[in-house]
Amino acid sequence: MASLPFLRPCRLFLLLFLAVAVGCSGGGAASGYNRPKARETLFVSVADDADGNTPQQVHISMVGPDRMRVTWITENDAPATVDYGTETENYGMSSVGSTSSYSYTMLYKSGNIHEAVIGPLVPGTVYYYRCSGNPSREFFFKTPPAKLPIKFVVIGDLGQTGWTNSTLTHISNARHDVLLLPGDLSYADFYQPRWDSFARLVEPLASSHPWMVTQGNHDIESIPFLQPKPFKSYNARWHMPFEQSDSPSNLFYSFDAAGGQVHVVMLGSYADFEVGSEQYGWLKGDLEKVDRERTAWVIGVLHAPWYNTNEAHQGEGEGMRKTMEEVIYEGRVDVVFAGHVHAYERFVSVYKFWKIYIHITLFNVIYISNTKNINITYLSSIYNFNIKYTTPIIHFYHSYHIINFNISFHAPKFILWKINM
């Protein structure tokens, strides 16, 4: 094994692929497990006491080291202002943002989509805020810490079913700093009011914790001739901090957490990733700028997994793997989360289909799902190589994943994994 060209001595990184979709499957390798039935599809309407001026669908996302973007919708015209402060109903600071809207075919026009960036903010501090100067609703969040440890929750392929609601309830009882979502948000699938429903469903969590998302196949929503532009709804509603990372597109970007000790790269499985593409060039440049004397962890997030022993979605991430796996490896990325396959699976350290031996323990891949379509059939033999890289598969039906990052540069890296059901 030591003769393999990609095994370089003293390479202090752990490459982990975690494929995530919320909820989890049953069957397969878990003998005796009875998978619960799918739950009903939800649609969350506007609150009964709301009017056209009431802020709704509020969510926040990180912008740079000390700012937060607040996004919300009103049905009527309203100012794009956020008033905020460290005491409830006492807002000593204010920020003015912008307002936009979009139409989808001739059948739907969104409400007024407002966004404003607030800050600078103090790490580890609770802030209270209101949107559009409306006193009817007050929101709050706590800024992430300025150093390790930091706790991420990872969910994906979220959708809006009874199991989604169950998972969100579990997450609301878990203390965490940042939520990562590797694609397939609303499952609107062209029916635009479901984007509104989804944002109302997740608002209690998304307004109080930063949600950092990337896109999946269900977020494309392009229709030849009628709506040829992909990701129109996703981009209009979920503005991520791509500008701050010198990315040319909202479909891929990066951000720092824990005072720069964690660097997160959000990739686009459905944006061009070939050599010479904007995403490929941006990723190489982004990873080259990471100072590993300062940054302990580099995390990648994408939608379509590069390794998968489930029958579902076989080979759909292979093109991206062939192009970008070496960039990820050379960039010393420690852990990658993906979604798409509605099941749970994890792997030992693997690079170009070879199990690799590095003294920083394991490479894991995790799939979690929480939608109606659960992928439960696994292939007994899928890859033709000598070293099997998959670990025993564990099945759940609904869950979320908590990752605690805490590290000393002078000790082997470790991650505390916690599967919550």
C-alpha positions as a Markdown table, in Angstrom:
| # | Residue | x | y | z |
|---|---|---|---|---|
| 1 | Met | 0.0 | 0.0 | 0.0 |
| 2 | Ala | 2.8 | 2.4 | 0.7 |
| 3 | Ser | 3.8 | 2.3 | -2.9 |
| 4 | Leu | 0.6 | 4.0 | -4.0 |
| 5 | Pro | 1.5 | 7.4 | -5.4 |
| 6 | Phe | -1.3 | 9.3 | -3.5 |
| 7 | Leu | -0.2 | 8.1 | -0.1 |
| 8 | Arg | 2.2 | 10.8 | 1.0 |
| 9 | Pro | 3.8 | 10.5 | 4.4 |
| 10 | Cys | 2.9 | 12.9 | 7.2 |
| 11 | Arg | -0.3 | 14.0 | 5.5 |
| 12 | Leu | -2.3 | 15.3 | 8.4 |
| 13 | Phe | -5.8 | 15.3 | 7.2 |
| 14 | Leu | -8.8 | 13.0 | 7.4 |
| 15 | Leu | -10.9 | 12.8 | 4.3 |
| 16 | Leu | -14.5 | 12.1 | 5.3 |
| 17 | Phe | -17.5 | 11.8 | 3.0 |
| 18 | Leu | -20.8 | 12.1 | 4.8 |
| 19 | Ala | -23.8 | 11.8 | 2.6 |
| 20 | Val | -26.8 | 13.2 | 4.3 |
| 21 | Ala | -30.5 | 13.5 | 3.6 |
| 22 | Val | -32.8 | 13.8 | 6.7 |
| 23 | Gly | -34.6 | 10.9 | 8.3 |
| 24 | Cys | -33.3 | 7.4 | 7.4 |
| 25 | Ser | -34.1 | 4.2 | 5.8 |
| 26 | Gly | -34.8 | 0.7 | 7.0 |
| 27 | Gly | -34.3 | -2.7 | 5.6 |
| 28 | Gly | -31.1 | -3.8 | 3.9 |
| 29 | Ala | -28.4 | -4.8 | 6.3 |
| 30 | Ala | -30.3 | -4.1 | 9.4 |
| 31 | Ser | -32.0 | -7.4 | 9.9 |
| 32 | Gly | -35.2 | -7.3 | 12.0 |
| 33 | Tyr | -35.7 | -3.6 | 11.5 |
| 34 | Asn | -39.3 | -2.5 | 10.5 |
| 35 | Arg | -39.2 | 0.7 | 8.6 |
| 36 | Pro | -42.0 | 3.1 | 9.7 |
| 37 | Lys | -44.5 | 4.2 | 7.1 |
| 38 | Ala | -44.1 | 7.4 | 5.2 |
| 39 | Arg | -45.9 | 10.4 | 6.8 |
| 40 | Glu | -48.2 | 12.9 | 5.2 |
| 41 | Thr | -47.0 | 15.8 | 3.1 |
| 42 | Leu | -47.4 | 19.2 | 4.9 |
| 43 | Phe | -48.4 | 22.6 | 3.7 |
| 44 | Val | -47.9 | 25.5 | 6.1 |
| 45 | Ser | -50.1 | 28.4 | 5.5 |
| 46 | Val | -49.7 | 32.0 | 6.6 |
| 47 | Ala | -50.5 | 32.4 | 10.3 |
| 48 | Asp | -54.1 | 33.3 | 11.1 |
| 49 | Asp | -53.1 | 36.5 | 12.9 |
| 50 | Ala | -50.8 | 37.7 | 10.1 |
| 51 | Asp | -51.6 | 40.4 | 7.6 |
| 52 | Gly | -49.8 | 41.6 | 4.5 |
| 53 | Asn | -47.3 | 43.6 | 6.5 |
| 54 | Thr | -46.3 | 40.7 | 8.8 |
| 55 | Pro | -42.7 | 39.4 | 8.3 |
| 56 | Gln | -42.8 | 35.7 | 7.5 |
| 57 | Gln | -40.4 | 33.0 | 6.2 |
| 58 | Val | -37.5 | 34.5 | 8.2 |
| 59 | His | -34.1 | 32.9 | 8.0 |
| 60 | Ile | -30.5 | 33.9 | 8.7 |
| 61 | Ser | -27.1 | 33.0 | 7.2 |
| 62 | Met | -23.6 | 33.9 | 8.1 |
| 63 | Val | -21.8 | 36.6 | 6.1 |
| 64 | Gly | -18.1 | 37.0 | 6.8 |
| 65 | Pro | -16.6 | 36.7 | 10.3 |
| 66 | Asp | -19.0 | 38.9 | 12.2 |
| 67 | Arg | -22.2 | 39.5 | 10.2 |
| 68 | Met | -25.5 | 37.9 | 9.5 |
| 69 | Arg | -27.9 | 38.1 | 6.6 |
| 70 | Val | -31.6 | 38.2 | 7.5 |
| 71 | Thr | -34.0 | 37.3 | 4.8 |
| 72 | Trp | -37.8 | 37.5 | 5.1 |
| 73 | Ile | -41.0 | 38.0 | 3.0 |
| 74 | Thr | -43.9 | 40.4 | 3.2 |
| 75 | Glu | -47.0 | 40.3 | 1.0 |
| 76 | Asn | -47.3 | 44.1 | 1.0 |
| 77 | Asp | -44.6 | 46.7 | 0.3 |
| 78 | Ala | -42.5 | 47.2 | 3.4 |
| 79 | Pro | -39.0 | 48.6 | 4.3 |
| 80 | Ala | -36.1 | 46.3 | 4.0 |
| 81 | Thr | -34.9 | 47.2 | 7.5 |
| 82 | Val | -33.7 | 45.1 | 10.4 |
| 83 | Asp | -33.6 | 46.6 | 13.9 |
| 84 | Tyr | -31.5 | 44.6 | 16.4 |
| 85 | Gly | -29.9 | 44.7 | 19.8 |
| 86 | Thr | -28.8 | 42.6 | 22.7 |
| 87 | Glu | -31.9 | 43.2 | 24.8 |
| 88 | Thr | -35.5 | 42.1 | 24.0 |
| 89 | Glu | -37.5 | 44.9 | 22.4 |
| 90 | Asn | -34.6 | 47.3 | 22.8 |
| 91 | Tyr | -33.0 | 47.8 | 19.4 |
| 92 | Gly | -30.1 | 50.2 | 19.4 |
| 93 | Met | -28.9 | 49.2 | 15.9 |
| 94 | Ser | -30.5 | 49.1 | 12.5 |
| 95 | Ser | -29.5 | 48.0 | 9.0 |
| 96 | Val | -31.1 | 48.8 | 5.6 |
| 97 | Gly | -31.1 | 46.2 | 2.9 |
| 98 | Ser | -32.8 | 45.5 | -0.4 |
| 99 | Thr | -36.1 | 44.1 | -1.8 |
| 100 | Ser | -36.7 | 41.9 | -4.8 |
| 101 | Ser | -39.3 | 39.5 | -6.1 |
| 102 | Tyr | -39.5 | 36.9 | -9.0 |
| 103 | Ser | -42.1 | 35.4 | -11.3 |
| 104 | Tyr | -42.2 | 31.8 | -12.2 |
| 105 | Thr | -43.8 | 31.1 | -15.6 |
| 106 | Met | -47.1 | 33.0 | -15.8 |
| 107 | Leu | -48.7 | 31.3 | -12.8 |
| 108 | Tyr | -46.8 | 32.6 | -9.8 |
| 109 | Lys | -45.3 | 35.8 | -8.4 |
| 110 | Ser | -43.5 | 35.8 | -5.1 |
| 111 | Gly | -44.0 | 38.2 | -2.3 |
| 112 | Asn | -41.5 | 40.9 | -1.5 |
| 113 | Ile | -38.3 | 39.2 | -0.6 |
| 114 | His | -36.3 | 41.4 | 1.7 |
| 115 | Glu | -32.7 | 40.9 | 2.9 |
| 116 | Ala | -30.4 | 43.0 | 5.1 |
| 117 | Val | -26.9 | 42.3 | 6.5 |
| 118 | Ile | -26.5 | 43.2 | 10.2 |
| 119 | Gly | -23.3 | 43.6 | 12.1 |
| 120 | Pro | -20.6 | 43.7 | 13.2 |
| 121 | Leu | -21.7 | 41.2 | 15.8 |
| 122 | Val | -20.0 | 39.9 | 19.0 |
| 123 | Pro | -19.4 | 36.1 | 19.0 |
| 124 | Gly | -21.3 | 34.0 | 21.4 |
| 125 | Thr | -23.9 | 36.7 | 22.0 |
| 126 | Val | -27.7 | 36.6 | 21.8 |
| 127 | Tyr | -29.3 | 39.2 | 19.6 |
| 128 | Tyr | -32.9 | 40.2 | 19.3 |
| 129 | Tyr | -34.3 | 41.6 | 16.0 |
| 130 | Arg | -37.4 | 42.6 | 14.1 |
| 131 | Cys | -38.0 | 42.9 | 10.4 |
| 132 | Ser | -39.5 | 45.9 | 8.5 |
| 133 | Gly | -40.0 | 47.7 | 11.7 |
| 134 | Asn | -43.0 | 45.5 | 12.5 |
| 135 | Pro | -43.5 | 45.1 | 16.2 |
| 136 | Ser | -45.7 | 42.1 | 16.0 |
| 137 | Arg | -42.9 | 39.6 | 15.7 |
| 138 | Glu | -39.5 | 39.5 | 17.5 |
| 139 | Phe | -36.8 | 37.0 | 16.6 |
| 140 | Phe | -33.5 | 36.1 | 18.2 |
| 141 | Phe | -30.3 | 34.2 | 17.5 |
| 142 | Lys | -27.0 | 33.5 | 19.2 |
| 143 | Thr | -23.9 | 34.2 | 17.2 |
| 144 | Pro | -21.5 | 31.2 | 16.7 |
| 145 | Pro | -18.4 | 31.0 | 18.9 |
| 146 | Ala | -15.1 | 32.7 | 17.9 |
| 147 | Lys | -13.1 | 29.6 | 18.5 |
| 148 | Leu | -13.4 | 25.8 | 18.9 |
| 149 | Pro | -15.3 | 23.9 | 20.0 |
| 150 | Ile | -18.2 | 24.5 | 17.5 |
| 151 | Lys | -21.2 | 22.3 | 16.9 |
| 152 | Phe | -22.8 | 21.8 | 13.5 |
| 153 | Val | -26.1 | 20.1 | 12.7 |
| 154 | Val | -26.3 | 18.5 | 9.3 |
| 155 | Ile | -29.6 | 17.7 | 7.5 |
| 156 | Gly | -30.4 | 17.3 | 3.9 |
| 157 | Asp | -33.1 | 16.4 | 1.4 |
| 158 | Leu | -35.4 | 17.9 | 3.9 |
| 159 | Gly | -38.7 | 18.4 | 2.1 |
| 160 | Gln | -41.9 | 19.0 | 4.2 |
| 161 | Thr | -43.5 | 15.9 | 5.5 |
| 162 | Gly | -44.5 | 14.6 | 8.9 |
| 163 | Trp | -41.0 | 13.1 | 9.3 |
| 164 | Thr | -39.5 | 16.5 | 8.4 |
| 165 | Asn | -41.5 | 18.1 | 11.2 |
| 166 | Ser | -40.4 | 15.4 | 13.6 |
| 167 | Thr | -36.8 | 15.9 | 12.7 |
| 168 | Leu | -37.0 | 19.7 | 13.1 |
| 169 | Thr | -38.6 | 19.2 | 16.5 |
| 170 | His | -35.7 | 17.0 | 17.6 |
| 171 | Ile | -33.2 | 19.5 | 16.3 |
| 172 | Ser | -34.9 | 22.3 | 18.2 |
| 173 | Asn | -34.1 | 20.5 | 21.4 |
| 174 | Ala | -30.4 | 20.1 | 20.5 |
| 175 | Arg | -27.9 | 22.9 | 21.2 |
| 176 | His | -26.0 | 23.8 | 18.1 |
| 177 | Asp | -24.3 | 26.7 | 16.4 |
| 178 | Val | -24.7 | 26.3 | 12.6 |
| 179 | Leu | -26.9 | 24.1 | 10.4 |
| 180 | Leu | -25.5 | 22.7 | 7.1 |
| 181 | Leu | -28.0 | 21.5 | 4.4 |
| 182 | Pro | -26.5 | 19.8 | 1.4 |
| 183 | Gly | -29.3 | 20.4 | -1.1 |
| 184 | Asp | -33.0 | 19.6 | -1.9 |
| 185 | Leu | -34.6 | 22.1 | 0.4 |
| 186 | Ser | -38.4 | 22.4 | -0.2 |
| 187 | Tyr | -39.2 | 19.7 | -2.8 |
| 188 | Ala | -41.4 | 22.4 | -4.4 |
| 189 | Asp | -40.8 | 20.6 | -7.7 |
| 190 | Phe | -42.1 | 23.5 | -9.8 |
| 191 | Tyr | -45.1 | 24.3 | -7.5 |
| 192 | Gln | -43.9 | 27.6 | -6.1 |
| 193 | Pro | -46.2 | 28.0 | -3.1 |
| 194 | Arg | -44.4 | 25.1 | -1.6 |
| 195 | Trp | -41.3 | 27.3 | -1.3 |
| 196 | Asp | -43.4 | 29.6 | 0.9 |
| 197 | Ser | -44.7 | 26.7 | 2.9 |
| 198 | Phe | -41.2 | 25.3 | 3.4 |
| 199 | Ala | -39.8 | 28.6 | 4.7 |
| 200 | Arg | -42.7 | 28.9 | 7.1 |
| 201 | Leu | -42.1 | 25.3 | 8.3 |
| 202 | Val | -38.4 | 25.9 | 9.1 |
| 203 | Glu | -38.7 | 29.5 | 10.3 |
| 204 | Pro | -38.5 | 28.7 | 14.0 |
| 205 | Leu | -35.1 | 27.1 | 13.5 |
| 206 | Ala | -33.8 | 29.0 | 10.5 |
| 207 | Ser | -34.5 | 32.4 | 12.2 |
| 208 | Ser | -32.6 | 31.5 | 15.3 |
| 209 | His | -29.6 | 29.6 | 13.9 |
| 210 | Pro | -27.7 | 30.3 | 10.7 |
| 211 | Trp | -28.6 | 28.0 | 7.9 |
| 212 | Met | -25.9 | 27.5 | 5.3 |
| 213 | Val | -27.3 | 25.6 | 2.3 |
| 214 | Thr | -26.3 | 24.4 | -1.1 |
| 215 | Gln | -28.6 | 23.2 | -3.9 |
| 216 | Gly | -29.8 | 19.7 | -5.0 |
| 217 | Asn | -31.6 | 18.3 | -8.1 |
| 218 | His | -35.0 | 19.2 | -6.7 |
| 219 | Asp | -34.0 | 22.8 | -6.5 |
| 220 | Ile | -33.2 | 23.1 | -10.3 |
| 221 | Glu | -36.9 | 23.6 | -11.5 |
| 222 | Ser | -36.1 | 24.6 | -15.1 |
| 223 | Ile | -38.7 | 24.1 | -17.8 |
| 224 | Pro | -37.8 | 24.3 | -21.5 |
| 225 | Phe | -39.2 | 27.4 | -23.1 |
| 226 | Leu | -41.4 | 28.3 | -20.1 |
| 227 | Gln | -38.8 | 28.6 | -17.4 |
| 228 | Pro | -35.4 | 27.8 | -18.9 |
| 229 | Lys | -33.3 | 29.4 | -16.1 |
| 230 | Pro | -32.4 | 26.9 | -13.4 |
| 231 | Phe | -32.4 | 27.6 | -9.7 |
| 232 | Lys | -34.5 | 30.7 | -10.1 |
| 233 | Ser | -36.5 | 30.2 | -6.9 |
| 234 | Tyr | -33.5 | 28.9 | -4.9 |
| 235 | Asn | -31.3 | 31.8 | -5.8 |
| 236 | Ala | -34.0 | 34.4 | -5.1 |
| 237 | Arg | -34.9 | 33.0 | -1.7 |
| 238 | Trp | -31.6 | 31.6 | -0.3 |
| 239 | His | -28.8 | 34.1 | -0.9 |
| 240 | Met | -25.6 | 32.6 | 0.5 |
| 241 | Pro | -22.4 | 34.6 | 1.0 |
| 242 | Phe | -20.7 | 33.7 | -2.3 |
| 243 | Glu | -19.5 | 37.2 | -2.9 |
| 244 | Gln | -17.4 | 37.1 | 0.3 |
| 245 | Ser | -15.5 | 34.1 | -0.9 |
| 246 | Asp | -14.9 | 35.5 | -4.4 |
| 247 | Ser | -17.2 | 33.0 | -6.0 |
| 248 | Pro | -19.0 | 34.0 | -9.2 |
| 249 | Ser | -22.2 | 32.1 | -8.3 |
| 250 | Asn | -24.6 | 31.5 | -5.4 |
| 251 | Leu | -24.4 | 27.8 | -6.3 |
| 252 | Phe | -20.9 | 27.4 | -4.7 |
| 253 | Tyr | -19.1 | 29.3 | -2.0 |
| 254 | Ser | -17.2 | 29.0 | 1.2 |
| 255 | Phe | -17.3 | 30.5 | 4.7 |
| 256 | Asp | -15.3 | 30.4 | 7.9 |
| 257 | Ala | -16.5 | 29.5 | 11.4 |
| 258 | Ala | -15.0 | 29.4 | 14.8 |
| 259 | Gly | -12.7 | 32.4 | 14.1 |
| 260 | Gly | -11.3 | 30.8 | 11.0 |
| 261 | Gln | -10.5 | 27.5 | 12.6 |
| 262 | Val | -13.1 | 25.8 | 10.5 |
| 263 | His | -13.4 | 26.5 | 6.7 |
| 264 | Val | -16.6 | 25.2 | 5.0 |
| 265 | Val | -16.7 | 24.7 | 1.2 |
| 266 | Met | -20.3 | 24.4 | -0.3 |
| 267 | Leu | -20.1 | 22.9 | -3.7 |
| 268 | Gly | -22.7 | 22.7 | -6.5 |
| 269 | Ser | -23.4 | 19.2 | -7.9 |
| 270 | Tyr | -25.5 | 20.8 | -10.6 |
| 271 | Ala | -23.3 | 23.7 | -11.5 |
| 272 | Asp | -20.6 | 23.1 | -14.1 |
| 273 | Phe | -17.6 | 21.3 | -12.4 |
| 274 | Glu | -15.5 | 20.3 | -15.4 |
| 275 | Val | -11.8 | 21.3 | -15.6 |
| 276 | Gly | -11.8 | 25.0 | -16.8 |
| 277 | Ser | -15.2 | 25.7 | -15.3 |
| 278 | Glu | -15.8 | 28.6 | -13.0 |
| 279 | Gln | -16.5 | 26.2 | -10.1 |
| 280 | Tyr | -13.4 | 24.1 | -10.7 |
| 281 | Gly | -11.1 | 27.2 | -10.8 |
| 282 | Trp | -12.8 | 28.8 | -7.8 |
| 283 | Leu | -12.4 | 25.6 | -5.7 |
| 284 | Lys | -8.7 | 25.3 | -6.4 |
| 285 | Gly | -8.1 | 28.9 | -5.6 |
| 286 | Asp | -10.2 | 28.8 | -2.5 |
| 287 | Leu | -8.4 | 25.8 | -1.0 |
| 288 | Glu | -5.0 | 27.2 | -1.9 |
| 289 | Lys | -5.8 | 30.2 | 0.2 |
| 290 | Val | -6.5 | 28.1 | 3.4 |
| 291 | Asp | -3.8 | 28.5 | 6.0 |
| 292 | Arg | -3.6 | 25.1 | 7.7 |
| 293 | Glu | -1.5 | 26.6 | 10.5 |
| 294 | Arg | -4.6 | 28.6 | 11.4 |
| 295 | Thr | -7.5 | 26.4 | 10.1 |
| 296 | Ala | -7.8 | 23.1 | 11.9 |
| 297 | Trp | -10.7 | 21.7 | 9.8 |
| 298 | Val | -11.8 | 22.0 | 6.2 |
| 299 | Ile | -15.3 | 20.7 | 5.5 |
| 300 | Gly | -16.9 | 20.1 | 2.1 |
| 301 | Val | -20.7 | 20.0 | 1.4 |
| 302 | Leu | -22.3 | 18.8 | -1.8 |
| 303 | His | -25.5 | 17.0 | -2.9 |
| 304 | Ala | -24.8 | 14.0 | -5.1 |
| 305 | Pro | -22.4 | 11.6 | -3.3 |
| 306 | Trp | -19.2 | 10.3 | -5.0 |
| 307 | Tyr | -19.3 | 6.9 | -3.3 |
| 308 | Asn | -22.6 | 5.0 | -2.8 |
| 309 | Thr | -23.5 | 1.3 | -2.4 |
| 310 | Asn | -27.2 | 1.9 | -2.5 |
| 311 | Glu | -29.1 | 0.9 | -5.6 |
| 312 | Ala | -30.5 | 4.5 | -5.8 |
| 313 | His | -28.7 | 7.2 | -7.8 |
| 314 | Gln | -25.8 | 5.0 | -8.8 |
| 315 | Gly | -23.0 | 6.9 | -10.6 |
| 316 | Glu | -24.8 | 10.3 | -10.5 |
| 317 | Gly | -21.8 | 11.9 | -8.7 |
| 318 | Glu | -19.1 | 10.1 | -10.7 |
| 319 | Gly | -18.5 | 12.9 | -13.1 |
| 320 | Met | -17.9 | 15.4 | -10.4 |
| 321 | Arg | -15.7 | 12.8 | -8.5 |
| 322 | Lys | -13.5 | 12.3 | -11.5 |
| 323 | Thr | -13.0 | 16.0 | -11.9 |
| 324 | Met | -12.8 | 17.2 | -8.3 |
| 325 | Glu | -11.7 | 14.4 | -6.0 |
| 326 | Glu | -8.0 | 15.2 | -6.6 |
| 327 | Val | -8.6 | 18.9 | -5.9 |
| 328 | Ile | -10.4 | 17.9 | -2.6 |
| 329 | Tyr | -7.5 | 15.5 | -1.7 |
| 330 | Glu | -4.7 | 18.0 | -2.6 |
| 331 | Gly | -6.6 | 20.7 | -0.7 |
| 332 | Arg | -6.5 | 18.5 | 2.5 |
| 333 | Val | -10.3 | 18.6 | 3.0 |
| 334 | Asp | -11.1 | 16.7 | 6.2 |
| 335 | Val | -14.8 | 15.9 | 5.9 |
| 336 | Val | -17.4 | 16.0 | 3.1 |
| 337 | Phe | -21.1 | 15.8 | 3.6 |
| 338 | Ala | -23.5 | 14.9 | 0.7 |
| 339 | Gly | -27.2 | 14.0 | 0.3 |
| 340 | His | -29.4 | 12.7 | -2.5 |
| 341 | Val | -29.5 | 9.0 | -1.5 |
| 342 | His | -32.2 | 8.7 | 1.1 |
| 343 | Ala | -30.4 | 6.3 | 3.4 |
| 344 | Tyr | -27.5 | 6.2 | 5.8 |
| 345 | Glu | -24.0 | 4.9 | 5.0 |
| 346 | Arg | -20.4 | 5.6 | 6.0 |
| 347 | Phe | -17.0 | 4.7 | 4.8 |
| 348 | Val | -13.4 | 4.2 | 5.8 |
| 349 | Ser | -10.8 | 6.5 | 4.3 |
| 350 | Val | -11.0 | 6.2 | 0.5 |
| 351 | Tyr | -9.4 | 8.0 | -2.4 |
| 352 | Lys | -9.9 | 7.0 | -6.0 |
| 353 | Phe | -11.5 | 3.7 | -4.8 |
| 354 | Trp | -8.6 | 2.8 | -2.5 |
| 355 | Lys | -8.7 | 2.5 | 1.2 |
| 356 | Ile | -6.0 | 4.7 | 2.5 |
| 357 | Tyr | -4.0 | 4.4 | 5.8 |
| 358 | Ile | -3.4 | 7.7 | 7.6 |
| 359 | His | -2.8 | 7.9 | 11.3 |
| 360 | Ile | -5.8 | 10.2 | 11.8 |
| 361 | Thr | -8.3 | 7.2 | 12.0 |
| 362 | Leu | -11.3 | 6.9 | 9.7 |
| 363 | Phe | -13.1 | 8.3 | 6.7 |
| 364 | Asn | -16.9 | 8.1 | 7.2 |
| 365 | Val | -19.8 | 8.6 | 4.8 |
| 366 | Ile | -23.2 | 9.3 | 6.2 |
| 367 | Tyr | -26.6 | 9.3 | 4.4 |
| 368 | Ile | -29.7 | 10.3 | 6.3 |
| 369 | Ser | -33.1 | 10.9 | 4.8 |
| 370 | Asn | -36.4 | 12.3 | 5.9 |
| 371 | Thr | -38.6 | 12.2 | 2.8 |
| 372 | Lys | -41.4 | 10.0 | 1.5 |
| 373 | Asn | -39.1 | 8.1 | -0.9 |
| 374 | Ile | -36.7 | 6.0 | 1.1 |
| 375 | Asn | -33.9 | 4.1 | -0.6 |
| 376 | Ile | -33.6 | 0.7 | 1.2 |
| 377 | Thr | -31.8 | -1.6 | -1.2 |
| 378 | Tyr | -28.1 | -1.9 | -1.1 |
| 379 | Leu | -25.8 | -3.7 | -3.5 |
| 380 | Ser | -23.7 | -6.6 | -2.2 |
| 381 | Ser | -20.9 | -5.9 | -4.6 |
| 382 | Ile | -20.7 | -2.7 | -6.5 |
| 383 | Tyr | -17.1 | -1.7 | -6.9 |
| 384 | Asn | -14.4 | -3.9 | -8.4 |
| 385 | Phe | -11.4 | -3.4 | -6.2 |
| 386 | Asn | -9.7 | -5.4 | -3.5 |
| 387 | Ile | -10.3 | -3.3 | -0.5 |
| 388 | Lys | -13.9 | -2.9 | 0.6 |
| 389 | Tyr | -14.4 | 0.6 | 1.9 |
| 390 | Thr | -18.0 | 0.5 | 3.3 |
| 391 | Thr | -18.6 | -0.1 | 7.0 |
| 392 | Pro | -21.8 | -1.9 | 8.2 |
| 393 | Ile | -24.9 | 0.1 | 7.3 |
| 394 | Ile | -27.1 | 1.4 | 10.1 |
| 395 | His | -30.7 | 2.2 | 9.4 |
| 396 | Phe | -32.9 | 4.8 | 11.0 |
| 397 | Tyr | -36.0 | 6.5 | 9.7 |
| 398 | His | -35.7 | 10.0 | 11.0 |
| 399 | Ser | -32.6 | 11.6 | 12.4 |
| 400 | Tyr | -30.2 | 14.4 | 12.2 |
| 401 | His | -26.5 | 14.5 | 12.7 |
| 402 | Ile | -24.5 | 16.5 | 15.2 |
| 403 | Ile | -20.8 | 17.1 | 14.7 |
| 404 | Asn | -18.6 | 18.5 | 17.4 |
| 405 | Phe | -15.3 | 19.9 | 16.2 |
| 406 | Asn | -12.7 | 20.4 | 18.8 |
| 407 | Ile | -9.0 | 19.9 | 18.1 |
| 408 | Ser | -5.5 | 20.6 | 19.2 |
| 409 | Phe | -3.0 | 21.0 | 16.4 |
| 410 | His | -0.6 | 18.9 | 18.5 |
| 411 | Ala | -2.8 | 15.8 | 18.7 |
| 412 | Pro | -4.5 | 13.5 | 16.2 |
| 413 | Lys | -7.8 | 14.9 | 14.9 |
| 414 | Phe | -11.1 | 13.5 | 16.0 |
| 415 | Ile | -14.8 | 14.1 | 15.5 |
| 416 | Leu | -17.5 | 13.2 | 18.0 |
| 417 | Trp | -20.3 | 11.8 | 15.9 |
| 418 | Lys | -23.8 | 11.8 | 17.4 |
| 419 | Ile | -26.7 | 10.3 | 15.5 |
| 420 | Asn | -30.0 | 11.6 | 17.0 |
| 421 | Met | -33.3 | 9.9 | 16.6 |
